[in-house]
Amino acid sequence: MGRRDISRKRYAISDLIDDLRDPRNAIEAAAIIGRLHEQLGDFYFRSLGMWSASGKHIPRRRKKLDAALSTRWEEAFLDAWSGQRSKLIQLTEEILHPHGGLLFDGYRQDAPGDWRIRIKPASTNQRPG
């Protein structure tokens, strides 16, 4: 995973953590936690130079790699789904730390040119009204 990919993934995970610190309601919090499980799992495996995993395969693969981390991971996510999010925030910060930690300040990613809307300039040949 290149520097650019790491930054992009760190920013996306940081944004989820920021949203998780103050979700609008329980449904929003649950959605954020689910998304974070996928993105943090992907980041964890890819940052180790491994193929990624998704869904139910994240805990299975992680447990084979590091049983202690797996236990803390499961506890952090289960606590988060029950409303206690501090362990999940701490775990996320720990996983991102070797790569620079949470990322907000100074991060910028421009949209590809073909995503931009082309606006036609106003006509200068307008009839006086």
SULTA-V765497 format. One record per helix or strand of 2 or more residues. SS is the DSSP state (hx for helix, st for strand). FROM is the first residue (numbers start at 0). LEN is the number of residues. If there is no record, write none. Layout:
SS,FROM,LEN
SS,FROM,LEN
This chain:
hx,2,19
hx,25,22
hx,55,10
hx,66,15
hx,85,12
hx,112,3
